[in-house]
């Protein structure tokens, strides 16, 4: 009841004060009183209708109901089961209390009555048990409102409700029985189970045990498969929840019902060209289910994931590849998201699966004119206007070539240069061309914007074909491209043409100060990626690259160009490094030593190494942290279906921050670049540690002089050689040390950190830090002591001031007494002069008055002297302590007592 009382107090707080909501409070209270204490059944039902109406329309009423209404309505549900109208009204009111009011949404920090009511109701496990028992009632609306109420509770308090339902015997079973109820009840139960099975493994197991697979596929079939409505989407979402990261449920589905019901959803029925938004969402959900089956468990080693391999094999045996190719390749009228998802499925299906790789390689598409499926996918890459679809189709080739040297060799064997007439033939004629001819044709188009982008896409496919396969690299390296006209020069290697296109793409950007190509950023990056893969561990490619001197000059300019992106500078630096570590040339103008010298002179080794650090921090490399796949919920699926393409506009963001590029720069390529970086640093140190030339040239002055004896000549040569050897070794040692330090400099944040990394400097710095800490502690103690002494000094200063005041008062009193005595004496003298006959009693009176005054003054002086003696001893002790602490006592006491006019203690003898 404390929770309810606290909740009740929130009603006023949320709306400013209690008075602002007092009307709603009192009204809800009166209605609840009529429900609980009313005598007439009709009046109680009317009160229930009124309560439901006000709660459904007012946030204040929702809050008021949460504070006092739950016990009343739960009592109705528990004790008045026979009164169906009251039970219906109570359930409908509870649903309204748990439903947020869209028209009255406040700020984010404002209390939401629906959430608070859900929290309050879900705290009691008895309430959940009572609601589940209502599912057995015969009345349709009772079951319907009960499911709606449970769904609202699950939406607002999922974890607590999952735990409560698990703790109730046969709780899941009652919900599963609702799937066989009337259509409206079934749909509500389906939605409830969809929410209930998210991230709840125990509930997933029970639901599957209760026959979820059979019931879900039965509903999908009844609704018309992919052509069905949102119910099919809910079924597929429930199916995905049951299969996601759950190998046992995947095995159960495969060995009981099989994958046929799932594959049948992909089959087109009726109007093949008709793709409504809901059909698109249903197909995306079904493709997501297939992806769950073939992606496997991320925690299990891919090579040892037997369940994933079995799923791939079974799916291909069930002809799922035909349906995926129809959706992703042949059905160009299908929406872009569906085509992309189908292509992603194809890539995952064939990845590292030898049998499926052979299947896709031999697959033919088309009715009248058939062509290999890989050719059709290549055509999508080269022709599509959708960047999203290009990367999805490129992913298929990436998966096909990954650890598939036979497939790479098969594709590379078709790379045969075509005559100029075929190169400039219309695009429609590429149907009759082989894979390699189509690829080379795209690699050798003209240099305008559109053709350059097509060339870049073909370069991406070529990078997959030659990746980690020196045999394919050699075949591609031997390809010579003819000039458009024989008079323009000799045939040039394909590699030289790629570097030329890279330079053209850069010049297009530099001419206008901005990119003239919408995809300019990824055009250059993909060509750079191709060159990195081509040169990696293949000295012949390095030699071919260096055969043209402008290539090295262009790369040096690209590395030093601050106007290009960090990623481009970094990848260009990697290519320069490959020209060092894979350089086997004996030519003095192209060997590794010359390349390193050129880098040092044109860029500077420090600046060069910093390019690697900048690359590691760039978007493409930093975004490779493992991100969980998003669950395809209703809202996400709807947003995906609305997107026809995901072409990011580079004008609205930085070139290197295009999220779509992350599919090109995969984790494997990034790891390759990181390994190359370490090898480049090490190789440059080795190059600096070795002499450039191993052939010694003897200076002319060392030739044997005329008449010089052979023995003397030999001794002179021996001494010279010894001296030279010593100097050379010393220089090489210093050179190696400098190069090693320089290679490490790139990894440090600043030069000051590099200087502080030496052992002696570090020890000295640590010693200074310790001394500083000790001095700081002593300073703090002295400050505390000083504050204490100053406090004591202030206290005694105030006390001395008080004593001075007392002494001054006493002095004033003594002066007054002396003054009175003086006046009396004057009067006596005057009387003496005015009267010759003086009464004999005057002298006695005078003596008596003087004696009394003297006694009073002596008493007060004695008291004052005692006090002054005590204070004098205190002042002396305090002065000694102040002197110990280094304080100037005289300065502290300066000015004290100057204004005192102590009277002299002279007594008048008269």
KEZADREN-408852 format. One record per residue (C-alpha): residue in three letters; x, y, z. Coordinates in steps of 0.02 Angstrom, whole numbers, plus 50000, padded with zeros to 5 digits. Example, Ala and Ser with C-alpha at 12.3 -4.5 7.8 and 13.67 -1.06 7.14 Angstrom:
2
ALA506154977550390/SER506844994750357/
This chain:
910
UNK500005000050000/UNK501515011550021/UNK501835010449835/UNK500035015249797/UNK500135029649922/UNK501735036149844/UNK500965034249673/UNK499445043849728/UNK500555058449777/UNK501255059049601/UNK499575064249529/UNK499795082049590/UNK501665082949561/UNK501575078549377/UNK500305092149337/UNK501065106049441/UNK500065104349603/UNK498695093949676/UNK497335106849645/UNK497585106249456/UNK497085088049451/UNK495905087749599/UNK494385087549486/UNK494945071849397/UNK495455063949563/UNK493785066849645/UNK492825061149491/UNK493815044849477/UNK493635042149663/UNK491735044149656/UNK491585032349508/UNK492665019149594/UNK491605020749749/UNK490035017549645/UNK490855001949571/UNK491424994849736/UNK489964999849849/UNK488515001949728/UNK486944991849762/UNK486164991949589/UNK487034981349456/UNK486534993349317/UNK487265008349409/UNK488904999149437/UNK489004994649251/UNK488655012749205/UNK490025018349324/UNK491235006049242/UNK490845013349070/UNK491115031049135/UNK492765025949214/UNK493385018049053/UNK492915033348954/UNK493815045949065/UNK495375035049085/UNK495505032948896/UNK495505051848870/UNK496445059849015/UNK498205057649082/UNK497655064849249/UNK496295051649258/UNK497585038149217/UNK498655044049361/UNK497175044949479/UNK496625027549427/UNK498365020649457/UNK498345027849632/UNK496705020049688/UNK495875009749552/UNK496854993449534/UNK496214984949694/UNK494414988649645/UNK494524981749468/UNK495594966749514/UNK494244962549643/UNK492944963149504/UNK493974951349396/UNK494224939349539/UNK492514938849622/UNK491264943349485/UNK491694931449344/UNK489854928049313/UNK489494946249271/UNK490264946449095/UNK489884964849064/UNK490794970149222/UNK492294959149180/UNK492354966149002/UNK492254983949067/UNK493604980849197/UNK494794973549066/UNK494454987348943/UNK494765000449078/UNK496414992149124/UNK496944992248941/UNK496545010848930/UNK497535014249090/UNK499065005649014/UNK498945013848842/UNK499945030048816/UNK498935044848754/UNK499795051448596/UNK498885068048596/UNK499485072048772/UNK501315067448763/UNK502355078548874/UNK504225080748889/UNK505395065848902/UNK505725069149086/UNK503875069849128/UNK503095054849214/UNK502105043749095/UNK500525036949178/UNK500425021749064/UNK502185016249111/UNK501875018849295/UNK500235009349288/UNK501094994949197/UNK502454994549327/UNK501184994549468/UNK500134980449394/UNK501614969349344/UNK502344969649519/UNK501024957549581/UNK501254939949512/UNK499484935849571/UNK498824948749449/UNK499704940349301/UNK499064923249356/UNK497294930349366/UNK497424937749191/UNK498064921249117/UNK496604912049197/UNK495404923649103/UNK496034916248938/UNK494984900948978/UNK493374910948981/UNK492114907748843/UNK491724925948807/UNK492654932348654/UNK492924950048718/UNK493584944048886/UNK494944934048799/UNK495284948148674/UNK495464961848805/UNK496514950348914/UNK497764947648772/UNK497804966248737/UNK498134969548921/UNK499564956948927/UNK500314964448768/UNK500264981848844/UNK501084975249002/UNK502424966448900/UNK502774982048798/UNK503064992748953/UNK503804979849075/UNK504494965448970/UNK505724957449090/UNK504554957149240/UNK503134949749140/UNK504264936449061/UNK504814931149234/UNK503024931049299/UNK502364920349155/UNK503804907949174/UNK503374905949358/UNK501534901849322/UNK501154883549282/UNK500544881249102/UNK500664900149074/UNK501494898248902/UNK500334883948857/UNK498794894848881/UNK499534907948766/UNK499974894948634/UNK498184888448638/UNK497604905648585/UNK498474903048415/UNK497104890648372/UNK495714902748423/UNK494704914348311/UNK495694925548193/UNK495664941448297/UNK496154932048456/UNK497494922548360/UNK498264938448292/UNK498344946448466/UNK499114930648538/UNK500384930348396/UNK500904948148431/UNK501034944448617/UNK502154929148586/UNK503244939448469/UNK503614951748609/UNK503764937848737/UNK505104927748646/UNK506344941848619/UNK507964938548715/UNK507104925148822/UNK507904908248787/UNK506894898448915/UNK505244904648843/UNK505874900848667/UNK506184882748714/UNK504444880748791/UNK503604889048642/UNK504494877348521/UNK504044862448629/UNK502224867748620/UNK502254866048429/UNK502634883948378/UNK503424879348209/UNK501914869748148/UNK500684883048205/UNK501704897548133/UNK501904889747960/UNK500074884647961/UNK499554902747991/UNK500754908947855/UNK499994896747731/UNK498224902047777/UNK498674920447755/UNK499394917747580/UNK501274917147608/UNK502254932547556/UNK500674940147481/UNK499854940047654/UNK499644954447772/UNK500494959947930/UNK500054943448014/UNK501334934747902/UNK502624947547958/UNK502214943948141/UNK502374925348110/UNK504074927448030/UNK504654938848170/UNK504134925548297/UNK505044912448193/UNK506624923148189/UNK506554925448378/UNK506494906548398/UNK507964903248279/UNK509144917648319/UNK510744911148404/UNK509814895048450/UNK510634880048366/UNK509484867248452/UNK507914875548383/UNK508704876448209/UNK509094857848215/UNK507314854148274/UNK506564863948130/UNK507714855648003/UNK507374837948063/UNK505494839548094/UNK504634850947968/UNK506154854547860/UNK506494870547766/UNK505184868147631/UNK503834878947714/UNK505104893047732/UNK505704891747552/UNK503914891747488/UNK503704909447557/UNK504984915447429/UNK503974908447284/UNK503054921547184/UNK501184919247167/UNK499944928547058/UNK500614944746987/UNK502494942846984/UNK502734961246949/UNK501664966747095/UNK502654971047251/UNK501644979947384/UNK502504987247535/UNK501864973147646/UNK502464959847523/UNK504174968147522/UNK504224967647712/UNK503684949347714/UNK505044944547589/UNK506354954147689/UNK505814944847846/UNK505914927947757/UNK507644932047688/UNK508144937147863/UNK507604919947925/UNK508694911447794/UNK510154922447845/UNK509934917148026/UNK510074898947973/UNK511674901147870/UNK512614914147973/UNK512874902348121/UNK513344906448300/UNK514644920448311/UNK515374912248468/UNK515794896048374/UNK517304894148260/UNK516624895348081/UNK517614880148026/UNK516884869648166/UNK515074875548156/UNK514314859448091/UNK512534865748109/UNK512874880547994/UNK513664869447859/UNK512214857147869/UNK510944871347852/UNK511854877847697/UNK511914860647618/UNK510084857047654/UNK509484873947589/UNK510404871947424/UNK509744854247406/UNK507994861547428/UNK508334873147278/UNK508334889147382/UNK509724895847269/UNK508514896147122/UNK507274906947219/UNK508644918547280/UNK509324920947104/UNK507574924447041/UNK507294937847173/UNK509034945447172/UNK509624943746992/UNK508224939846870/UNK506804949846949/UNK507404967346910/UNK505644973546946/UNK505834968447129/UNK506174982547253/UNK508004986847284/UNK507984981247469/UNK507324963947417/UNK508634961947279/UNK510024967147397/UNK509434955447536/UNK509334940947412/UNK511104944347350/UNK511724944947529/UNK510914928047559/UNK511754920847404/UNK513454926747465/UNK513214919547639/UNK512544903247566/UNK514084899847459/UNK515414906847578/UNK516734893547619/UNK515594879347562/UNK516434869847417/UNK514874861147355/UNK513824877047352/UNK515254886247266/UNK515234873347126/UNK513354874947115/UNK513354893847090/UNK514804892546966/UNK513834880446856/UNK512134888746874/UNK511364895546714/UNK510024908946707/UNK508794914246573/UNK507434906046470/UNK507884908746289/UNK509694914446300/UNK510544906646449/UNK512114913446530/UNK513094909346689/UNK512374916346848/UNK514044924646891/UNK513984934146726/UNK512254940546768/UNK512824946146940/UNK514324954846861/UNK513154964046743/UNK512164970446894/UNK513784977146968/UNK514244986246809/UNK512534992946760/UNK511514996246916/UNK511155014246964/UNK511005009047146/UNK512585009847250/UNK511764998647379/UNK511434985147248/UNK513224986747181/UNK513964982747352/UNK512724968447379/UNK513194960347212/UNK515044963647246/UNK514824954147410/UNK514334938647309/UNK516024938847219/UNK516934942047381/UNK516154926447457/UNK516424916447297/UNK518294920247291/UNK518634918847478/UNK519754903447504/UNK519234896947332/UNK520814896647225/UNK519994885347095/UNK518574897647072/UNK519794912147059/UNK520814902946927/UNK519234898846830/UNK518714917246825/UNK520484923346786/UNK520634911246641/UNK519274920946549/UNK520234937446559/UNK520714939146376/UNK520924956546298/UNK519634960746165/UNK519924970446005/UNK519484988846003/UNK517884985445907/UNK517214974946051/UNK517784987246184/UNK516725001246112/UNK515254990246061/UNK513524994346132/UNK513154988046307/UNK511784976446243/UNK513064965346157/UNK513904960246321/UNK512634946046339/UNK513704935746221/UNK515344939946308/UNK516274929346435/UNK516514934646615/UNK518304940246586/UNK517914949546425/UNK516494958946509/UNK517624963346655/UNK519064969246545/UNK517884979246436/UNK517324988846591/UNK519124991146649/UNK519644999346485/UNK518225011546452/UNK518515030146425/UNK518935042246565/UNK517305051646584/UNK516345051346748/UNK515125037146716/UNK516425025746635/UNK517645029146775/UNK516385023246904/UNK516065007546801/UNK517935004646793/UNK518035006446982/UNK516664993347008/UNK517564981446890/UNK519164984646988/UNK518284979147148/UNK517804962547066/UNK519594960546999/UNK520284963047175/UNK519264947847234/UNK519874937447086/UNK521734940147122/UNK521674940947312/UNK522974929547393/UNK523234920447227/UNK524904923847143/UNK524444913146993/UNK522964924446954/UNK524014939946990/UNK525284934046862/UNK523944930846731/UNK523184948046755/UNK524904956246757/UNK525274949546584/UNK523734957846509/UNK524224971446387/UNK522944984246330/UNK523044991746157/UNK522965010446135/UNK521375017146048/UNK522465020645895/UNK524135012445855/UNK524915029645831/UNK524625033846015/UNK525935021646078/UNK526325003746124/UNK525134992646223/UNK525184996146410/UNK524954984146557/UNK523264983846643/UNK524084989446805/UNK524705005446723/UNK522945008946660/UNK522285007146838/UNK523545019646905/UNK523085031346764/UNK521235030446812/UNK521705033746993/UNK522615049546941/UNK521165054846829/UNK519925052946973/UNK521045063947083/UNK521235077146948/UNK519355078046924/UNK519185082547106/UNK520625094847107/UNK520105104746953/UNK518505111147033/UNK519045110547214/UNK517705097547245/UNK517215080647177/UNK516385080747006/UNK515915062747035/UNK514555057847157/UNK515525042047200/UNK517255049747182/UNK517815044847357/UNK517505026347340/UNK518145026047159/UNK519885030847217/UNK519845020147374/UNK519325004547279/UNK520725006847150/UNK521975009347292/UNK521304993447373/UNK521564983947209/UNK523374989847199/UNK523724984947380/UNK523034967347351/UNK523954965947185/UNK525664971047254/UNK525514960947415/UNK526814947047420/UNK527104948147232/UNK528774956347181/UNK528384955346994/UNK526904967047019/UNK528014979047116/UNK529264978846973/UNK527894982346847/UNK527224996546953/UNK528965004646966/UNK529315002646780/UNK528435019146756/UNK529345032846854/UNK527805044346864/UNK526905031146968/UNK528085033647115/UNK528015052547095/UNK526105052447094/UNK526015041647251/UNK527225053147343/UNK526145068047295/UNK524575058847351/UNK525325054647521/UNK525835072847547/UNK524195080247481/UNK523225087447627/UNK521665090347520/UNK521275071647501/UNK520515060847636/UNK521515052647775/UNK521055035547706/UNK521735039447534/UNK523385046047605/UNK523535030847717/UNK523205018047579/UNK524435027147463/UNK525725025847602/UNK525395007047613/UNK525725005147426/UNK527375014547445/UNK527825002847587/UNK527444987647479/UNK528674994647351/UNK529974993047489/UNK529594976347571/UNK529214966747409/UNK530564975147305/UNK531804962647231/UNK532514974447100/UNK534404975847075/UNK534214992146980/UNK534965006347081/UNK533545017847027/UNK532145006047081/UNK532824996247229/UNK532144997247406/UNK533535008847466/UNK533115021347330/UNK531245020747372/UNK531595024047556/UNK532775038247512/UNK531455045847399/UNK530125044647534/UNK531315052647659/UNK531715067047541/UNK529975070447470/UNK528855066847619/UNK529955064247771/UNK529975047847867/UNK529135055448020/UNK527705062147915/UNK527625045847818/UNK527425035147974/UNK526115046948043/UNK525025042847891/UNK524825025147960/UNK524245031648129/UNK522995043248046/UNK522365028747942/UNK522075018048097/UNK520995031848171/UNK519985034848013/UNK518145030347996/UNK518455015147886/UNK519605006948012/UNK518815012848174/UNK517065006848128/UNK517534988448120/UNK517024984448297/UNK515784970248301/UNK514024977048292/UNK512534965848326/UNK511294963648185/UNK509684973248211/UNK508124963148246/UNK506894965648102/UNK505414972748198/UNK503874980848123/UNK504594998448128/UNK506294993548057/UNK505534982947919/UNK504364997047869/UNK505815009347857/UNK506824996947753/UNK505384994247633/UNK505205012947605/UNK507015014647549/UNK507285012247365/UNK509155015347375/UNK510465020547501/UNK511555032247401/UNK512365043847524/UNK512665061247458/UNK514485065747483/UNK514065084147481/UNK513165081847647/UNK514565072747737/UNK516415069647731/UNK517035058047594/UNK517815046047715/UNK516245044747820/UNK515175035647692/UNK514455021047792/UNK514215010847632/UNK516105009347614/UNK516204997847764/UNK515614983547654/UNK517134986047541/UNK518414988047678/UNK518014971947769/UNK518894965547925/UNK520054954247823/UNK520714968547717/UNK520954979647870/UNK521944965947959/UNK523014964247802/UNK523394982847803/UNK523844982347989/UNK525044967847958/UNK525814976947810/UNK526084992347918/UNK527114982548044/UNK528134974347904/UNK528434991347822/UNK529124999047982/UNK530254984148010/UNK530874983847829/UNK531325002347830/UNK532384999347986/UNK533254984947898/UNK533564995347742/UNK534375009047845/UNK535444996147936/UNK536244989347777/UNK537454997847657/UNK536695003147493/UNK538074995547387/UNK539124980547426/UNK540444985047296/UNK541864995847367/UNK542655008747253/UNK544495011647296/UNK544935030147294/UNK546335035147174/UNK547495041047314/UNK547565023447384/UNK548425016647233/UNK550215010847261/UNK551435025047239/UNK552985024147132/UNK554435017247228/UNK553325012247375/UNK553784995447447/UNK552464982047444/UNK552554979547633/UNK552254997947670/UNK550864998647542/UNK550004983647622/UNK550164991147796/UNK549425007647735/UNK547964998747652/UNK547674988147806/UNK547605003247919/UNK546425012247799/UNK545264997247787/UNK545214995147977/UNK544795013347999/UNK543445012747865/UNK542674996947939/UNK542575004948109/UNK541765020548040/UNK540555010547933/UNK540004999748078/UNK539785014948187/UNK538755023748053/UNK537685008448020/UNK537355006348205/UNK536865024548225/UNK535825023648067/UNK534885008348127/UNK534565016148297/UNK533915032248218/UNK532805022748097/UNK532095012048237/UNK531735027248345/UNK530965035848195/UNK529835020948157/UNK529215021448336/UNK528925040148329/UNK527395037548219/UNK526565027448357/UNK526785040748491/UNK525565054648521/UNK526835068648530/UNK528715071948522/UNK528735076248707/UNK528155058648749/UNK529515051548638/UNK530845061748729/UNK530175056548898/UNK530255038148851/UNK532135036748883/UNK532625027249042/UNK533625041449123/UNK532305054449084/UNK530955043149152/UNK531885040149316/UNK532225058549334/UNK530415062749300/UNK529805050149428/UNK531005057149560/UNK530395074849527/UNK528605069049539/UNK528925060749709/UNK529805076349774/UNK528385087149714/UNK527125076049802/UNK528095076549968/UNK528295095349957/UNK526445097249922/UNK526015086950076/UNK527185097150188/UNK526465113250118/UNK524705107250160/UNK525235103150340/UNK526045120250361/UNK524495128650293/UNK523415119350420/UNK524615124050563/UNK524635142050507/UNK522735142850506/UNK522695135850684/UNK523995148150748/UNK523125162650666/UNK521515157250751/UNK522365156650922/UNK523195173450891/UNK521525181050846/UNK520745174151006/UNK522115181351118/UNK522095197551022/UNK520245199351061/UNK520565194751244/UNK521955207751258/UNK520805220651182/UNK519495216751313/UNK520765218351455/UNK521355234851384/UNK519555240851384/UNK519345235551566/UNK520985243951614/UNK520475259951528/UNK518805260051621/UNK519705257651786/UNK520925271451743/UNK519505283051701/UNK518685279251868/UNK520335282751960/UNK520545299151865/UNK518765304151910/UNK519155300452093/UNK520755310652085/UNK519805324652002/UNK518485324652141/UNK519855324552272/UNK520685339252185/UNK519065349152186/UNK518805345452370/UNK520545351552410/UNK520235367452314/UNK518635370352409/UNK519545367452574/UNK520895379952527/UNK519565392552477/UNK518685390252643/UNK520315392652732/UNK520615409052643/UNK518825415152666/UNK518635410752851/UNK519885413952989/UNK518975402953111/UNK519015385153044/UNK518005371853125/UNK519095358753205/UNK518125344653114/UNK518625349752935/UNK520345342052943/UNK519615325953012/UNK518315325152873/UNK519645328452744/UNK520775314852811/UNK519335302652820/UNK518805306052639/UNK520605304152578/UNK520785287652671/UNK519175280352599/UNK519635285552423/UNK521355277952443/UNK520645261552505/UNK519455260052359/UNK520795263652231/UNK522015251552311/UNK520725237452308/UNK520335239952123/UNK522175241452080/UNK522565225052170/UNK521215216052069/UNK521855223651909/UNK523655218751945/UNK523135200651977/UNK522245199951808/UNK523685208251720/UNK524905195651795/UNK523865180951731/UNK523705188351558/UNK525555192651553/UNK526015174251579/UNK524805168951441/UNK525525181851322/UNK527275175751357/UNK526825157651318/UNK525905162851160/UNK527385173651104/UNK528565158951125/UNK527445147751021/UNK527285160950885/UNK529175162950879/UNK529345143950855/UNK528175144950706/UNK529155159150629/UNK527925173250664/UNK528485191050707/UNK527765194150883/UNK528205212550886/UNK527285215150725/UNK525745206350791/UNK525745216950953/UNK526115233150861/UNK524865246750905/UNK524175238051060/UNK524155249751213/UNK524695265451120/UNK523075274051157/UNK523095270451343/UNK523435285051457/UNK523885276551620/UNK523905289351760/UNK525425291451868/UNK525225284452042/UNK525715300552131/UNK524895304452294/UNK524615321852351/UNK525405324252520/UNK524345339352553/
